Amino acid sequence: MLNYLGNGRYRTSKSIKFVGVNVPAGFHTDLASTPRILWNIFPPFGKYEKAAIIHDYLYHFGIGTKKEADHKFLKGMKILGVPFWKRQMMHKAVRIFGKGNF
């Protein structure tokens, strides 16, 4: 599903449809944008990978509102089975620190 491009960047090798969002093949993402110091707890990849790709796509193109994009990230993590505490912390982080084209 992903090709590694180097420098923490990936490209989707096929389109992804999840939580009502269609991400085309070829989209570039860094997955979950967590500071390196937190990678032991919140690595950029993992169970929440698909939700992170959707979130990056919505942020990149400024689709909907920031709040809606962050909510889809939260909803996606829940569907993917990310533990409650982890999805709550990651959601709070994007609500506070997330920056996109909004």
Backbone as JSON Lines, residues from 0, in Angstrom:
{"i":0,"aa":"M","n":[0.82,-1.19,0.0],"ca":[0.0,0.0,0.0],"c":[0.87,1.26,0.0]}
{"i":1,"aa":"L","n":[2.1,1.2,0.56],"ca":[2.97,2.37,0.62],"c":[4.34,2.06,0.06]}
{"i":2,"aa":"N","n":[4.92,3.05,-0.6],"ca":[6.31,2.97,-1.05],"c":[7.1,4.0,-0.26]}
{"i":3,"aa":"Y","n":[8.23,3.58,0.32],"ca":[9.06,4.51,1.08],"c":[9.88,5.36,0.12]}
{"i":4,"aa":"L","n":[9.85,6.68,0.31],"ca":[10.57,7.61,-0.56],"c":[11.84,8.15,0.08]}
{"i":5,"aa":"G","n":[12.02,7.89,1.38],"ca":[13.16,8.45,2.1],"c":[12.73,9.64,2.94]}
{"i":6,"aa":"N","n":[13.54,10.0,3.92],"ca":[13.26,11.15,4.8],"c":[11.88,11.08,5.46]}
{"i":7,"aa":"G","n":[11.42,9.88,5.79],"ca":[10.14,9.74,6.47],"c":[8.93,9.99,5.6]}
{"i":8,"aa":"R","n":[9.11,10.0,4.29],"ca":[8.02,10.24,3.35],"c":[7.64,8.94,2.65]}
{"i":9,"aa":"Y","n":[6.35,8.8,2.39],"ca":[5.81,7.62,1.72],"c":[4.88,8.07,0.6]}
{"i":10,"aa":"R","n":[4.67,7.17,-0.36],"ca":[3.72,7.42,-1.44],"c":[2.75,6.24,-1.47]}
{"i":11,"aa":"T","n":[1.45,6.54,-1.58],"ca":[0.47,5.46,-1.66],"c":[0.61,4.78,-3.02]}
{"i":12,"aa":"S","n":[0.65,3.45,-3.01],"ca":[0.8,2.71,-4.26],"c":[-0.55,2.35,-4.88]}
{"i":13,"aa":"K","n":[-1.6,2.49,-4.09],"ca":[-2.96,2.29,-4.62],"c":[-3.89,3.26,-3.9]}
{"i":14,"aa":"S","n":[-5.05,3.47,-4.45],"ca":[-5.99,4.39,-3.82],"c":[-6.51,3.78,-2.52]}
{"i":15,"aa":"I","n":[-6.89,4.65,-1.6],"ca":[-7.39,4.24,-0.29],"c":[-8.74,4.9,-0.08]}
{"i":16,"aa":"K","n":[-9.73,4.11,0.27],"ca":[-11.04,4.66,0.61],"c":[-11.32,4.27,2.05]}
{"i":17,"aa":"F","n":[-11.55,5.28,2.89],"ca":[-11.73,5.02,4.32],"c":[-12.47,6.21,4.93]}
{"i":18,"aa":"V","n":[-13.37,5.96,5.82],"ca":[-14.21,6.96,6.52],"c":[-14.76,8.03,5.56]}
{"i":19,"aa":"G","n":[-15.18,7.57,4.38],"ca":[-15.8,8.48,3.41],"c":[-14.85,9.35,2.63]}
{"i":20,"aa":"V","n":[-13.56,9.05,2.68],"ca":[-12.55,9.84,1.97],"c":[-11.83,8.93,0.98]}
{"i":21,"aa":"N","n":[-11.62,9.43,-0.23],"ca":[-10.87,8.69,-1.25],"c":[-9.53,9.35,-1.47]}
{"i":22,"aa":"V","n":[-8.45,8.65,-1.16],"ca":[-7.1,9.15,-1.39],"c":[-6.56,8.44,-2.63]}
{"i":23,"aa":"P","n":[-6.17,9.18,-3.67],"ca":[-5.69,8.53,-4.89],"c":[-4.3,7.92,-4.71]}
{"i":24,"aa":"A","n":[-4.01,6.94,-5.55],"ca":[-2.65,6.39,-5.59],"c":[-1.69,7.52,-5.94]}
{"i":25,"aa":"G","n":[-0.52,7.48,-5.36],"ca":[0.5,8.5,-5.64],"c":[0.53,9.64,-4.65]}
{"i":26,"aa":"F","n":[-0.38,9.65,-3.66],"ca":[-0.38,10.72,-2.65],"c":[0.82,10.55,-1.73]}
{"i":27,"aa":"H","n":[1.49,11.65,-1.4],"ca":[2.65,11.63,-0.5],"c":[2.21,11.94,0.93]}
{"i":28,"aa":"T","n":[2.74,11.19,1.88],"ca":[2.37,11.35,3.28],"c":[3.59,11.08,4.16]}
{"i":29,"aa":"D","n":[3.55,11.6,5.38],"ca":[4.57,11.24,6.37],"c":[3.95,10.37,7.47]}
{"i":30,"aa":"L","n":[2.73,9.89,7.21],"ca":[1.96,9.09,8.16],"c":[1.66,9.95,9.38]}
{"i":31,"aa":"A","n":[1.84,9.43,10.59],"ca":[1.56,10.25,11.78],"c":[2.77,11.15,12.03]}
{"i":32,"aa":"S","n":[2.53,12.44,12.07],"ca":[3.6,13.44,12.22],"c":[3.96,13.64,13.68]}
{"i":33,"aa":"T","n":[4.61,12.66,14.26],"ca":[4.97,12.77,15.67],"c":[6.45,13.1,15.82]}
{"i":34,"aa":"P","n":[6.8,13.9,16.81],"ca":[8.21,14.21,17.04],"c":[8.99,12.92,17.34]}
{"i":35,"aa":"R","n":[10.18,12.84,16.84],"ca":[11.02,11.64,16.98],"c":[11.15,11.19,18.43]}
{"i":36,"aa":"I","n":[11.21,12.11,19.36],"ca":[11.37,11.76,20.77],"c":[10.19,10.92,21.29]}
{"i":37,"aa":"L","n":[9.03,11.0,20.63],"ca":[7.83,10.25,21.06],"c":[7.61,8.96,20.26]}
{"i":38,"aa":"W","n":[8.52,8.62,19.36],"ca":[8.32,7.45,18.5],"c":[8.2,6.13,19.26]}
{"i":39,"aa":"N","n":[8.74,6.03,20.46],"ca":[8.58,4.79,21.23],"c":[7.13,4.55,21.6]}
{"i":40,"aa":"I","n":[6.38,5.62,21.8],"ca":[4.97,5.52,22.18],"c":[4.05,5.74,20.97]}
{"i":41,"aa":"F","n":[4.4,6.72,20.14],"ca":[3.58,7.09,18.98],"c":[4.44,7.1,17.7]}
{"i":42,"aa":"P","n":[4.81,5.92,17.21],"ca":[5.6,5.91,15.97],"c":[4.78,6.45,14.8]}
{"i":43,"aa":"P","n":[5.42,6.88,13.72],"ca":[4.68,7.44,12.59],"c":[3.79,6.41,11.88]}
{"i":44,"aa":"F","n":[4.06,5.14,12.09],"ca":[3.29,4.08,11.46],"c":[2.72,3.17,12.53]}
{"i":45,"aa":"G","n":[1.77,2.36,12.17],"ca":[1.16,1.45,13.13],"c":[-0.28,1.2,12.78]}
{"i":46,"aa":"K","n":[-1.03,0.78,13.76],"ca":[-2.45,0.44,13.58],"c":[-3.24,1.6,12.98]}
{"i":47,"aa":"Y","n":[-2.82,2.82,13.23],"ca":[-3.54,4.02,12.82],"c":[-3.07,4.57,11.47]}
{"i":48,"aa":"E","n":[-2.23,3.81,10.76],"ca":[-1.64,4.26,9.51],"c":[-2.66,4.8,8.5]}
{"i":49,"aa":"K","n":[-3.71,4.03,8.26],"ca":[-4.72,4.42,7.26],"c":[-5.42,5.72,7.7]}
{"i":50,"aa":"A","n":[-5.71,5.86,8.97],"ca":[-6.34,7.09,9.48],"c":[-5.39,8.28,9.32]}
{"i":51,"aa":"A","n":[-4.09,8.06,9.51],"ca":[-3.1,9.13,9.35],"c":[-3.01,9.58,7.9]}
{"i":52,"aa":"I","n":[-3.08,8.64,6.96],"ca":[-3.03,8.98,5.53],"c":[-4.25,9.84,5.16]}
{"i":53,"aa":"I","n":[-5.42,9.42,5.61],"ca":[-6.64,10.19,5.35],"c":[-6.5,11.6,5.93]}
{"i":54,"aa":"H","n":[-6.02,11.68,7.16],"ca":[-5.85,12.97,7.84],"c":[-4.88,13.86,7.06]}
{"i":55,"aa":"D","n":[-3.74,13.3,6.64],"ca":[-2.78,14.07,5.86],"c":[-3.41,14.59,4.57]}
{"i":56,"aa":"Y","n":[-4.18,13.75,3.9],"ca":[-4.83,14.13,2.65],"c":[-5.79,15.3,2.87]}
{"i":57,"aa":"L","n":[-6.63,15.2,3.88],"ca":[-7.58,16.28,4.18],"c":[-6.85,17.56,4.54]}
{"i":58,"aa":"Y","n":[-5.79,17.46,5.33],"ca":[-5.01,18.64,5.7],"c":[-4.32,19.25,4.47]}
{"i":59,"aa":"H","n":[-3.72,18.41,3.65],"ca":[-2.96,18.89,2.49],"c":[-3.83,19.71,1.54]}
{"i":60,"aa":"F","n":[-5.04,19.22,1.29],"ca":[-5.93,19.89,0.34],"c":[-6.95,20.8,1.0]}
{"i":61,"aa":"G","n":[-6.92,20.9,2.34],"ca":[-7.86,21.78,3.04],"c":[-9.31,21.39,2.8]}
{"i":62,"aa":"I","n":[-9.57,20.09,2.79],"ca":[-10.92,19.59,2.52],"c":[-11.74,19.63,3.81]}
{"i":63,"aa":"G","n":[-12.9,20.27,3.76],"ca":[-13.72,20.42,4.96],"c":[-13.05,21.41,5.91]}
{"i":64,"aa":"T","n":[-13.31,21.23,7.19],"ca":[-12.67,22.08,8.2],"c":[-11.6,21.28,8.92]}
{"i":65,"aa":"K","n":[-10.74,21.96,9.64],"ca":[-9.72,21.29,10.43],"c":[-10.38,20.36,11.46]}
{"i":66,"aa":"K","n":[-11.43,20.85,12.09],"ca":[-12.14,20.05,13.09],"c":[-12.7,18.77,12.47]}
{"i":67,"aa":"E","n":[-13.27,18.87,11.27],"ca":[-13.8,17.68,10.59],"c":[-12.69,16.69,10.25]}
{"i":68,"aa":"A","n":[-11.55,17.2,9.77],"ca":[-10.42,16.33,9.43],"c":[-9.92,15.61,10.68]}
{"i":69,"aa":"D","n":[-9.8,16.35,11.78],"ca":[-9.33,15.76,13.04],"c":[-10.32,14.71,13.55]}
{"i":70,"aa":"H","n":[-11.62,14.96,13.36],"ca":[-12.64,14.0,13.79],"c":[-12.57,12.73,12.95]}
{"i":71,"aa":"K","n":[-12.33,12.85,11.64],"ca":[-12.19,11.65,10.8],"c":[-10.97,10.84,11.23]}
{"i":72,"aa":"F","n":[-9.92,11.52,11.64],"ca":[-8.73,10.83,12.16],"c":[-9.1,10.03,13.4]}
{"i":73,"aa":"L","n":[-9.82,10.65,14.32],"ca":[-10.27,9.98,15.55],"c":[-11.18,8.8,15.22]}
{"i":74,"aa":"K","n":[-12.16,9.03,14.35],"ca":[-13.1,7.98,13.97],"c":[-12.37,6.81,13.3]}
{"i":75,"aa":"G","n":[-11.44,7.14,12.42],"ca":[-10.66,6.11,11.74],"c":[-9.85,5.27,12.71]}
{"i":76,"aa":"M","n":[-9.23,5.92,13.68],"ca":[-8.44,5.18,14.67],"c":[-9.33,4.23,15.47]}
{"i":77,"aa":"K","n":[-10.53,4.68,15.79],"ca":[-11.46,3.82,16.53],"c":[-11.82,2.59,15.7]}
{"i":78,"aa":"I","n":[-12.15,2.8,14.43],"ca":[-12.49,1.69,13.53],"c":[-11.32,0.71,13.42]}
{"i":79,"aa":"L","n":[-10.11,1.23,13.39],"ca":[-8.91,0.4,13.24],"c":[-8.49,-0.3,14.54]}
{"i":80,"aa":"G","n":[-9.19,-0.02,15.63],"ca":[-8.89,-0.7,16.89],"c":[-7.75,-0.11,17.7]}
{"i":81,"aa":"V","n":[-7.45,1.15,17.47],"ca":[-6.41,1.82,18.27],"c":[-6.96,1.99,19.69]}
{"i":82,"aa":"P","n":[-6.17,1.65,20.71],"ca":[-6.66,1.78,22.08],"c":[-7.17,3.19,22.4]}
{"i":83,"aa":"F","n":[-8.2,3.25,23.24],"ca":[-8.85,4.51,23.59],"c":[-7.85,5.58,24.03]}
{"i":84,"aa":"W","n":[-6.96,5.26,24.95],"ca":[-6.02,6.26,25.48],"c":[-5.12,6.82,24.38]}
{"i":85,"aa":"K","n":[-4.69,5.95,23.45],"ca":[-3.78,6.38,22.4],"c":[-4.5,7.27,21.39]}
{"i":86,"aa":"R","n":[-5.71,6.87,21.0],"ca":[-6.43,7.7,20.02],"c":[-6.83,9.04,20.62]}
{"i":87,"aa":"Q","n":[-7.16,9.07,21.91],"ca":[-7.5,10.34,22.55],"c":[-6.29,11.28,22.59]}
{"i":88,"aa":"M","n":[-5.13,10.73,22.93],"ca":[-3.91,11.56,22.98],"c":[-3.52,12.07,21.59]}
{"i":89,"aa":"M","n":[-3.62,11.19,20.6],"ca":[-3.25,11.6,19.24],"c":[-4.25,12.62,18.71]}
{"i":90,"aa":"H","n":[-5.52,12.45,19.02],"ca":[-6.53,13.41,18.59],"c":[-6.28,14.77,19.24]}
{"i":91,"aa":"K","n":[-5.99,14.77,20.53],"ca":[-5.71,16.05,21.21],"c":[-4.49,16.74,20.59]}
{"i":92,"aa":"A","n":[-3.49,15.95,20.24],"ca":[-2.27,16.51,19.64],"c":[-2.58,17.19,18.3]}
{"i":93,"aa":"V","n":[-3.37,16.55,17.44],"ca":[-3.67,17.19,16.16],"c":[-4.59,18.38,16.33]}
{"i":94,"aa":"R","n":[-5.48,18.34,17.33],"ca":[-6.35,19.49,17.58],"c":[-5.51,20.7,18.0]}
{"i":95,"aa":"I","n":[-4.47,20.47,18.79],"ca":[-3.65,21.58,19.29],"c":[-2.56,21.98,18.3]}
{"i":96,"aa":"F","n":[-1.83,20.99,17.75],"ca":[-0.64,21.28,16.96],"c":[-0.79,21.09,15.46]}
{"i":97,"aa":"G","n":[-1.87,20.45,15.01],"ca":[-2.03,20.16,13.58],"c":[-2.15,21.41,12.74]}
{"i":98,"aa":"K","n":[-1.4,21.42,11.64],"ca":[-1.44,22.56,10.72],"c":[-1.62,22.02,9.31]}
{"i":99,"aa":"G","n":[-2.59,22.55,8.63],"ca":[-2.84,22.15,7.26],"c":[-3.22,23.37,6.44]}
{"i":100,"aa":"N","n":[-3.82,23.14,5.31],"ca":[-4.23,24.23,4.42],"c":[-5.64,24.7,4.76]}
{"i":101,"aa":"F","n":[-5.83,25.16,5.98],"ca":[-7.14,25.64,6.41],"c":[-7.08,27.15,6.65]}
